[in-house]
Amino acid sequence: MDGVFNDGERDYPAGSFIHAPAGSSHVPQSATGCTLFLFYPEG
């Protein structure tokens, strides 16, 4: 939503859609800070 998010491999600018499949691993971080909207579907 704002700033730059890094999943441990690449940067995602504001407005990016990121899908992390169940069981995947990542190292969430941000060098400059960021605001995210997370959605965890049930089931």
C-alpha positions as CSV (number, residue, x, y, z in Angstrom):
1,M,0.0,0.0,0.0
2,D,2.9,2.3,0.7
3,G,6.7,2.1,0.7
4,V,8.8,-0.8,-0.6
5,F,8.5,-4.4,0.7
6,N,11.2,-7.0,0.3
7,D,10.5,-10.7,0.7
8,G,14.1,-11.6,1.1
9,E,14.6,-12.0,-2.7
10,R,13.2,-8.9,-4.4
11,D,11.6,-5.5,-3.8
12,Y,7.9,-4.8,-4.4
13,P,6.9,-1.2,-4.8
14,A,3.6,0.3,-3.6
15,G,0.6,-1.2,-5.5
16,S,2.2,-4.6,-6.0
17,F,0.1,-7.8,-5.5
18,I,2.1,-10.6,-3.9
19,H,0.8,-14.1,-3.5
20,A,2.6,-16.4,-1.1
21,P,1.3,-20.0,-1.4
22,A,0.6,-21.9,1.8
23,G,3.8,-23.5,3.1
24,S,6.1,-21.1,1.2
25,S,8.9,-19.3,3.1
26,H,10.0,-15.7,2.9
27,V,11.9,-13.2,5.0
28,P,9.6,-10.0,5.2
29,Q,11.6,-6.8,5.5
30,S,11.8,-3.2,4.4
31,A,14.8,-0.9,4.3
32,T,12.6,2.2,4.3
33,G,9.4,1.0,5.9
34,C,6.1,0.0,4.4
35,T,2.4,-0.5,5.0
36,L,0.9,-3.7,3.9
37,F,-2.7,-5.1,3.5
38,L,-2.7,-8.8,4.3
39,F,-5.5,-11.2,3.5
40,Y,-5.5,-14.7,5.0
41,P,-8.4,-16.7,3.5
42,E,-10.0,-19.3,5.7
43,G,-9.9,-22.9,4.7
